[in-house]
Each structure stands twice: as C-alpha cells, then as structure tokens.
C-alpha cells in the first residue's frame, strides 16, 4: 500500500539530510527544505530539478515548517537543534497541532526527552530517530533508523521514514533512539580500533592483505567495517562522508550518558583519545576509518 502524499519539511541539507530529503520527494511528498547555509538549499533544488522533481526551499525554519504534516531534521549537535527548534522563534512552536516532528540528528538522550516534552505541549507527535549507514546509506535509501517515542508518533513517522530506510526499529519511549545510537557508536569505535591494528599487523607481516581479507571476512572477524573499509584503509583512502569530528561528538554523547548512569567505557575513552590524535594531525574531516592513522605506517 502506497504512502499518501504529505506536506513535508526537512531541516538540514548536509551530506545526510540532502539525499534523505531527495528520497522524500521521489516518494511523492511535497517537500520544502531549509539549510542555514542557503547555497546548499539552492544546490539541493538544482540537483532534484535535474531529475524532474519540483521541491521548495525556505529562508527560515518557521517558513519551512508552516502547515506541514511532518517535519524532519538532520542538524549538527544539541546546540544546533536547540537554536532551530526550541525557544523564542523556534520551529517547533510554529508547527500545526497534530503534526509530527522527527529528529534524525544524533543528540543527547536528555535533549530528545526535552524535545518530546516541548512537542507534546504544542500538540505534536515527536520521534527521536538517529540513523546509521553513513552517507552511502542516505544516498541509497538504506539507512538503519533507531527510534524513541510513543506508538502514535511512530505510526505517523514510519511511513515517511520508509522512503530512505532499510530498517526502522522502535526501541522505546522518548530518548531511547538516541540511547541506542550511543550504543551503536561505541560498538563502531571498538570495531575500528581492532580493525586498524589488524590491518597494520597484516601489512607488517608481509602477507597479501587482499588474501587476508578473503580468509577472515567469512568467519567470526567479519563486520560491516571490514567488508567496506579494510581495503580503503590499506590504501590510505578516507573520504567517505562521516567525519571524525562527528564521531568524536557522538562519542562525547555516549560517554556523557554513561557517566550519568554510572557505566564505565574504558575502551571507548581510549579510542576517543586516538581519534583526538588523528584530528590534531589534520584528519578532522576524514572518515572514521582514518583511526588507523594513529598507528605508524608500515615501511615497505
């Protein structure tokens, strides 16, 4: 059964938001985009116009969300979300009653719960829905989405999110999606740390790294990171969209949440230090697999 066409706004047209908003337009929704850097909005419109899709852009968040059925956001961090959605002149208060707000930004669980309370006070549904899958997942419409919110909010949001999702899981109440994303990033950090050391060990051993990948990727060592990043790590290629800057922001959220609830994350804290070294060496905008750069290169 097809999803009815809705009036939708998408706030944040970066490397993730722009392709996600494009999938909404392809699904037949009437889409208005907003980005704080206006040139990105113009570029987004031009790309979709090249596909024969007519989308709109707004000069302000309030203009974008007015009379929309669903508003989605993919911004930078807690402060960005607060400035765009909350407070005097915030977009949340400008939404029509009964509409649904979906936040794809990775933020703290505490802010997710605050947004849900603010949304409820305005008669809105609210879902915290951080994503995993990176730029490729957004472009291919194959994101994994972990959600927090009420059953009613999920019922309203799910048909819209299906435009760019491979998997949508309702984890629990408000904030549960963001808690799940913290777990996701902690797991990725640990996998990449082991993968970095494995690649360096293979290189130093003088074995054929392609053969090593073939041998171990079919067993217990297999992971998405191994399948997609082993060979690029061997080649020193790190231009894949999800920057170390953003990973460190996410790990800070995870470690802050862990501290609040009395959980120790010693490996995550160590990997974050390694990321800080790569960041300081000029790798801030490189993909998270650039973690390998904290290890000395193997002399051939």
Secondary structure, DSSP 8 states (H G I E B T S, - for coil): ------EEEEE--STTHHHHHHHHHHTT-EEEEE-SSHHHHHHHHHHHHTTT---EE-SSHHHHHTT-SEEEE--SSHHHHHHHHSSTT-HHHHS-TT-EEEE-S---HHHHHHHHHHHHHTT-EEEE--EESHHHHHHHT-EEEEEES-HHHHHHHHHHHTTSEEEEEEEESTTHHHHHHHHHHHHHHHHHHHHHHHHHHHHHHT--HHHHHHHHTTTTT--HHHHHHHHHHHHT---SS-BHHHHHHHHHHHHHHHHHHT---HHHHHHHHHHHHHIIIIITTSBGGGGGGGS-----
